[in-house]
């Protein structure tokens, strides 16, 4: 009797636990979707829209998922983000385009915010967030088993988790290499001042076929600032990423490792309007876009040759040991002559280097925004007070942003300041400390660590 009872509830839970997912998803016919397959060089993965005006499916489960389109040599795929659900387009010659489900995976929500890309026919998914932490897993779709396989790599590299209009990585058109300019690792299971969020400025490149990560260098402050503050970062080209600002457009060319800029107010405004509700992708100097409501399909000229170099690199390459050895050898040879001539003279004692004087006289490690924040914290700390998150949001210019974005920006800036201070001063003390608010224990307030205040004054002088 117990066995029958157990079996009944097992079957009941199995039936109700199944995901109710459409086997076919339909989209109103448009040349926007059929033309993609004929584009020379293909199109990178681009975001879709859940609008009922153009896409039809019944599953409430799928409606909660973000939509992505991926063009490969096999055809145009529709992917529901963070679920692994994969559909392939079929053109049956009528008023609809049919996307037929290919996979038989079960969603575990471990790949939120992942990067979808292809190498020829193969489809890959990299990174993501799930089970309270980010990961650097590389997954490949297995067409035979209709499941996603884990591929071993030499390092775990985490892609920055960003909103759907942004991209934290770039994959070349062939899909041979993926570039990750910097990393953000998240572990919500840790109790720490940085809320389990850490920024690693190391830039990496993945050789997809060899499954091997290569260290390129450290992302420059300019590139990091652009990636973290752009109004939108949504178009991948044959050589890199386009970043949009109200003041102009930046182009991160990963192939040549340089940042370029172009300012066209009319083009900027057209692109900003397009980001709101349209399906769009870049290919060969044009942006092709479809309004899902009116179903108007159009294109916009977007030529990379208009962009001019700024003279700034995306990442700074590390100096090799041989180069350092050569420099030291040269300095040694240049110094031997004067030392030899003065060998009989009395050597005067050299005053020891003063860390305080040296830092104040030579280094300006903080940006203007960081200096403003540090001045605020130092002023409050000297008076025995703390700075609230409202004060900090105002200084950082995010007072009108969402709470989630405010928290992320604050965490990034605090981590950067502590890391810069530790690097410049060679001290292990954290520059900025946080304490629970007396009025509301859910929030933190901030102050400058007392042992660091004098040194900070000199750095800000």
VEXBA-127137 format. One line per 4 residues: number of its first residue (from 1); their letters; for each residue y, x, z of C-alpha. Coordinates in Angstrom, 3 decimals. Each point is the difference from the previous one (the first is absolute). Layout:
N
NUM) a) Y:X:Z  ...
END
This chain:
461
1) xxxx) 0.000:0.000:0.000  2.414:2.836:0.855  -0.788:1.652:-3.331  0.810:-3.205:-1.924
5) xxxx) 3.189:-0.465:2.034  1.140:3.570:-0.726  -0.861:-0.286:-3.686  1.989:-3.229:-0.340
9) xxxx) 3.198:1.495:1.427  -0.484:3.217:-1.972  -0.161:-1.947:-3.259  2.930:-2.199:1.028
13) xxxx) 2.171:3.006:0.770  -1.072:1.645:-3.239  0.973:-3.020:-2.091  3.388:-0.538:1.628
17) xxxx) 0.687:3.731:0.097  -0.176:0.321:-3.802  3.291:0.540:-1.823  0.928:-2.875:-2.279
21) xxxx) 1.171:1.928:-3.075  0.541:-1.169:-3.579  -2.366:1.497:-2.568  2.634:-0.465:-2.723
25) xxxx) 3.795:0.195:0.290  2.110:-1.266:-2.907  3.466:1.032:-1.150  2.195:-1.709:-2.601
29) xxxx) -0.205:1.915:-3.255  2.808:2.466:-0.673  0.271:3.076:-2.233  1.178:1.811:3.126
33) xxxx) -3.637:0.258:1.137  -1.688:0.536:-3.366  2.520:2.617:-1.223  -0.670:2.293:2.979
37) xxxx) -3.348:1.089:-1.414  1.633:1.228:-3.224  2.693:2.114:1.673  -0.300:3.700:-0.806
41) xxxx) -0.783:1.940:3.161  -0.821:-3.204:1.884  1.863:-1.530:2.918  -0.194:0.892:3.664
45) xxxx) -1.093:-2.512:2.613  2.773:-2.547:0.600  0.584:-2.828:2.435  -0.595:-3.632:-0.900
49) xxxx) 1.312:-3.214:1.483  -1.787:-2.857:1.784  2.143:-2.592:-1.789  -1.843:-3.199:-0.955
53) xxxx) 2.133:-0.133:-3.140  -2.283:2.399:-1.861  -3.199:0.686:2.013  -2.666:-2.490:1.051
57) xxxx) -2.646:0.334:2.695  -1.246:-2.216:2.815  -0.885:2.449:2.759  2.368:-0.060:2.963
61) xxxx) -1.520:3.356:0.882  1.250:1.561:-3.256  3.462:-1.532:0.393  0.567:2.192:3.050
65) xxxx) -0.644:3.177:-2.005  2.502:2.032:-2.040  -0.724:0.167:-3.743  -0.269:3.171:-2.100
69) xxxx) -0.684:0.544:-3.711  -1.694:3.142:-1.322  -0.425:0.882:-3.683  -3.027:2.190:-0.859
73) xxxx) -2.054:0.838:-3.095  -2.322:-2.835:1.029  2.745:-2.623:0.090  2.620:-1.556:2.269
77) xxxx) -1.126:-0.464:3.588  1.424:-2.316:2.650  -0.401:1.341:3.538  0.675:-1.812:3.258
81) xxxx) 1.402:2.609:2.362  -1.728:0.954:3.269  -3.109:-1.963:-0.994  -1.750:1.953:-2.752
85) xxxx) -0.207:-3.149:-2.162  0.057:1.042:-3.664  0.312:-2.254:-3.075  -0.159:0.952:-3.715
89) xxxx) 2.033:-1.828:-2.663  -1.779:-1.933:-2.745  1.923:-1.357:-3.008  -1.801:-3.161:-1.188
93) xxxx) 2.650:-0.921:-2.558  1.529:-3.032:1.735  3.137:-0.551:2.072  -1.402:1.856:3.011
97) xxxx) -1.115:3.520:0.836  -3.130:0.099:2.142  -0.503:2.600:2.704  -3.690:0.101:0.966
101) xxxx) -1.080:1.454:3.319  -1.891:3.299:-0.292  -0.656:1.064:3.598  -2.114:-1.402:2.809
105) xxxx) 1.737:1.756:2.884  0.765:-1.515:3.393  3.535:0.451:1.248  0.397:2.097:3.145
109) xxxx) 3.808:0.535:-0.146  -0.270:3.775:0.419  2.059:0.847:-3.103  3.361:-1.747:0.483
113) xxxx) 2.664:1.724:-2.106  -2.488:2.132:-1.953  0.712:1.666:-3.367  -1.923:-1.429:-2.980
117) xxxx) -0.395:2.204:-3.102  -2.433:0.937:-2.752  -1.378:3.062:-1.742  -1.016:-1.177:-3.472
121) xxxx) -2.596:-2.706:0.707  -0.445:0.779:3.727  1.999:-1.961:2.577  1.052:1.526:3.318
125) xxxx) 1.687:-1.155:3.190  1.555:2.487:2.405  1.114:-0.240:3.622  1.238:-3.046:1.847
129) xxxx) 0.204:-1.439:3.487  -2.645:-1.923:1.926  -1.685:-0.196:3.377  3.298:1.084:1.628
133) xxxx) 0.358:3.319:-1.833  0.748:1.480:-3.410  -2.611:1.897:-1.988  -0.266:2.486:-2.859
137) xxxx) -3.185:-1.381:-1.561  -0.590:0.254:-3.745  -2.039:-2.918:-1.358  -1.439:-0.529:-3.480
141) xxxx) -1.140:-3.301:-1.455  -3.722:0.053:-0.842  -0.447:-2.128:-3.143  -3.787:-0.083:0.437
145) xxxx) -0.116:-1.083:3.651  3.311:-1.889:-0.263  1.099:1.603:3.281  2.501:2.667:1.072
149) xxxx) -1.489:3.437:0.796  1.526:2.622:2.311  0.539:3.395:-1.664  0.059:3.178:2.156
153) xxxx) 3.134:2.163:-0.275  0.889:3.343:1.594  2.917:-1.367:2.093  1.204:-3.307:1.386
157) xxxx) 3.468:-0.652:-1.359  1.861:-3.196:0.923  2.258:-1.788:-2.439  3.264:-1.397:1.427
161) xxxx) -0.470:-3.735:0.585  2.972:-1.669:-1.652  1.060:-3.442:-1.159  -1.339:-1.419:-3.266
165) xxxx) 3.126:0.957:-1.969  -0.463:3.651:0.875  -2.616:2.630:-0.733  -1.151:2.748:2.338
169) xxxx) -1.928:1.953:-2.628  0.086:0.727:-3.727  -2.954:0.285:-2.376  0.367:1.599:-3.428
173) xxxx) -0.689:-2.122:-3.076  -3.464:1.482:-0.546  -0.942:-0.580:3.645  -1.033:3.649:0.410
177) xxxx) 2.413:0.751:2.851  1.574:-1.966:2.839  3.081:1.334:1.793  0.839:-0.920:3.609
181) xxxx) 3.507:1.362:0.774  -0.291:-0.499:3.778  -2.238:-1.762:2.488  0.354:-2.653:2.674
185) xxxx) -2.962:-0.351:2.344  -0.292:-3.037:2.264  -2.261:-0.480:2.991  0.907:-3.134:1.932
189) xxxx) -2.776:0.764:2.474  2.033:2.840:1.511  2.548:-0.436:2.775  2.819:2.383:-0.864
193) xxxx) 3.757:0.241:-0.324  -0.225:-0.007:-3.805  -2.098:-3.198:0.069  -2.860:1.826:-1.698
197) xxxx) 2.056:0.628:-3.169  0.286:3.595:-1.198  1.660:1.476:-3.075  -1.532:3.028:-1.695
201) xxxx) 2.399:1.547:-2.565  -2.801:1.845:-1.827  -0.284:-0.838:-3.714  -3.490:-0.194:-1.522
205) xxxx) -1.617:-0.463:-3.401  -3.505:-1.395:-0.481  -2.223:1.126:-2.855  -1.801:-3.319:-0.458
209) xxxx) -3.079:1.273:-1.840  -0.514:2.952:2.371  1.016:-2.146:3.014  1.987:2.906:1.375
213) xxxx) 3.432:-0.087:1.641  2.409:2.850:-0.727  3.014:0.791:2.195  3.173:0.198:-2.106
217) xxxx) 2.555:0.743:2.704  2.334:-1.942:2.296  2.108:-2.893:-1.217  3.718:0.766:-0.189
221) xxxx) 2.415:-1.876:2.250  1.663:-1.506:-3.069  -3.239:-1.383:-1.429  -1.160:-1.337:3.358
225) xxxx) 3.317:-1.744:0.538  -0.131:-1.602:-3.447  -3.555:-1.277:0.423  0.720:-1.464:3.435
229) xxxx) 3.328:-1.680:-0.781  -0.129:-1.168:-3.631  0.732:-3.673:-0.714  -3.158:-0.132:-2.102
233) xxxx) -2.589:2.460:-1.262  -2.103:-1.932:-2.401  -0.377:1.675:-3.381  -2.437:2.794:-0.734
237) xxxx) 0.488:1.922:-3.249  -2.000:2.633:-1.858  1.551:2.701:2.199  1.008:-1.553:3.325
241) xxxx) 1.724:-2.801:1.894  3.315:-1.767:-0.578  1.976:-0.735:3.182  2.751:-2.598:0.030
245) xxxx) 3.217:-0.018:1.990  3.124:-2.094:-0.355  1.852:3.267:-0.688  -2.331:1.062:-2.825
249) xxxx) -3.542:0.915:-1.017  -2.063:3.010:0.997  -3.050:1.352:-1.795  -2.598:2.032:1.891
253) xxxx) -1.687:2.072:-2.720  -3.232:1.219:1.624  -1.093:1.980:-3.063  3.034:2.306:0.080
257) xxxx) 0.658:-0.426:3.759  3.626:-1.049:-0.309  2.316:-2.901:0.849  2.204:-1.518:-2.711
261) xxxx) 2.832:-2.556:0.171  1.583:-2.593:-2.310  2.761:-2.497:0.754  0.338:-3.164:-2.084
265) xxxx) 1.352:-2.936:2.088  -1.131:-2.633:-2.513  -3.533:1.381:-0.157  -0.194:0.265:3.804
269) xxxx) 0.984:-3.633:0.473  -2.452:-1.194:-2.664  -2.822:1.897:1.713  0.903:-1.316:3.440
273) xxxx) -0.099:-3.583:-1.295  -3.311:0.683:-1.696  -1.610:1.233:3.222  0.438:-3.350:1.731
277) xxxx) -2.501:-2.218:-1.781  -1.132:1.468:-3.312  -3.177:1.718:-1.128  0.961:3.315:-1.571
281) xxxx) -1.287:3.455:-0.893  1.279:3.165:-1.695  -1.371:1.512:-3.200  1.445:2.471:-2.497
285) xxxx) 3.690:-0.350:0.838  -0.054:-3.781:0.415  -0.474:-2.434:2.869  -1.941:-3.089:-1.036
289) xxxx) 0.547:-3.048:2.185  -1.133:-3.611:0.286  1.696:-2.790:1.926  -2.909:-1.962:1.573
293) xxxx) 2.088:-3.192:0.155  1.647:-0.186:-3.438  -2.744:2.156:-1.546  2.561:1.973:-1.973
297) xxxx) -1.427:3.361:-1.103  2.549:2.734:-0.728  0.588:3.752:0.176  2.745:2.301:1.244
301) xxxx) 0.820:3.513:-1.249  -0.590:2.578:2.741  0.029:3.481:-1.518  -0.844:2.971:2.294
305) xxxx) 2.012:2.300:-2.292  3.179:-1.574:1.438  -0.743:1.601:3.377  1.559:3.359:0.883
309) xxxx) -1.463:2.576:2.432  1.587:0.173:3.446  -1.268:3.525:0.638  -2.190:-1.190:2.884
313) xxxx) -3.793:0.269:0.172  -2.334:-2.702:1.328  -1.985:2.478:2.065  0.675:3.577:1.039
317) xxxx) -2.799:2.380:-0.805  -1.236:2.243:2.832  0.730:3.709:-0.332  -3.236:1.938:-0.533
321) xxxx) -1.132:2.763:2.335  0.295:2.498:-2.864  3.640:-0.932:-0.514  0.726:0.438:3.718
325) xxxx) -1.829:3.332:-0.008  2.061:1.165:-2.980  3.281:-0.985:1.664  -0.940:1.707:3.259
329) xxxx) -1.092:3.150:-1.853  3.303:0.118:-1.867  1.991:-0.449:3.197  -2.039:2.719:1.640
333) xxxx) 0.656:2.455:-2.846  3.721:-0.805:-0.031  0.158:0.570:3.736  -1.829:3.326:0.051
337) xxxx) 2.885:1.950:-1.564  2.697:-0.889:2.547  -2.482:0.370:2.854  -0.955:3.464:-1.171
341) xxxx) 3.653:1.102:-0.227  0.701:-1.305:3.493  -3.183:1.374:1.578  1.885:2.641:2.025
345) xxxx) 2.709:-2.355:1.147  -0.234:-1.788:3.290  -1.268:-3.489:-0.503  2.273:-2.585:1.577
349) xxxx) -1.741:-2.852:1.810  0.066:-3.260:-1.929  1.024:-3.114:1.841  -2.776:-2.575:0.075
353) xxxx) 0.353:-2.944:-2.410  1.474:-3.031:1.670  -1.812:-3.104:-1.112  2.939:-2.130:1.014
357) xxxx) 2.634:2.045:-1.849  -2.206:0.518:-3.038  -0.740:-3.658:-0.434  3.548:-1.164:0.476
361) xxxx) 1.320:2.560:-2.460  -2.447:-0.398:-2.877  -1.845:-3.344:-0.040  1.044:-3.512:-0.902
365) xxxx) -3.384:-1.733:-0.052  1.093:-3.649:0.285  1.301:-2.435:-2.619  3.236:-1.953:0.554
369) xxxx) -1.896:-3.126:1.093  -2.168:2.045:2.359  3.104:1.686:1.444  1.613:-3.395:0.636
373) xxxx) -3.120:-1.204:1.806  -0.269:3.184:2.072  3.698:-0.175:0.964  -0.555:-3.572:1.209
377) xxxx) -3.098:0.939:2.013  1.642:3.104:1.459  3.148:-1.908:1.000  -2.056:-2.713:1.721
381) xxxx) -2.309:2.518:1.671  2.908:2.004:1.437  1.189:-3.203:1.666  -3.448:-0.791:1.392
385) xxxx) -0.472:-2.820:-2.510  -2.475:-0.726:-2.790  0.319:-1.247:-3.578  -1.625:-3.330:-0.870
389) xxxx) -1.836:-0.728:-3.223  2.975:-2.179:-1.030  2.304:3.034:0.294  -2.422:2.162:-1.967
393) xxxx) -0.562:-2.596:-2.737  3.763:-0.195:-0.508  0.372:3.783:-0.364  -2.981:0.217:-2.382
397) xxxx) 1.359:-2.841:-2.144  -3.021:-2.283:0.423  1.489:-2.660:2.274  -0.462:-2.642:-2.720
401) xxxx) -3.556:1.021:-0.910  -3.221:-1.602:1.234  -1.313:0.992:3.478  -2.969:1.723:-1.608
405) xxxx) 2.207:2.094:-2.270  2.362:0.828:2.895  -2.929:1.216:2.108  -1.344:2.167:-2.804
409) xxxx) 3.391:1.588:-0.776  0.655:0.702:3.687  -3.422:1.570:0.417  0.430:2.151:-3.114
413) xxxx) 3.433:1.246:1.065  -1.054:0.739:3.606  -3.035:1.946:-1.185  2.094:1.962:-2.501
417) xxxx) 2.576:0.893:2.648  -2.620:1.182:2.493  -1.772:2.035:-2.680  3.223:1.618:-1.238
421) xxxx) 1.096:0.873:3.522  -3.387:1.510:0.865  -0.032:2.036:-3.216  3.545:1.337:0.383
425) xxxx) -0.103:0.793:3.724  -3.709:0.891:0.336  -0.108:-2.176:3.097  -2.790:-2.400:0.911
429) xxxx) 2.309:-2.446:1.789  0.579:-3.296:-1.848  3.665:-0.419:-0.881  0.025:-3.799:0.279
433) xxxx) -1.700:-1.920:2.780  -0.706:-3.716:0.251  -0.264:-2.225:3.064  -0.780:-3.669:0.460
437) xxxx) 3.041:-2.275:0.099  0.730:-1.328:3.460  1.108:-3.344:-1.416  -2.999:-0.460:-2.330
441) xxxx) -3.116:2.138:0.461  -1.114:-0.723:-3.570  2.670:2.309:-1.396  0.893:3.662:0.321
445) xxxx) 3.355:1.672:0.625  0.757:3.585:-0.952  1.722:3.069:1.440  0.247:3.763:-0.526
449) xxxx) -2.404:2.076:2.085  2.180:1.740:2.677  -1.322:3.571:-0.630  0.889:-0.369:-3.683
453) xxxx) 3.572:-1.247:0.306  1.831:3.336:0.092  -1.919:1.351:-2.974  0.648:-3.247:-1.920
457) xxxx) 3.759:0.262:0.648  0.033:3.404:-1.658  -2.028:-1.246:-2.988  2.475:-2.846:-0.453
461) x) 3.070:2.228:0.312
END
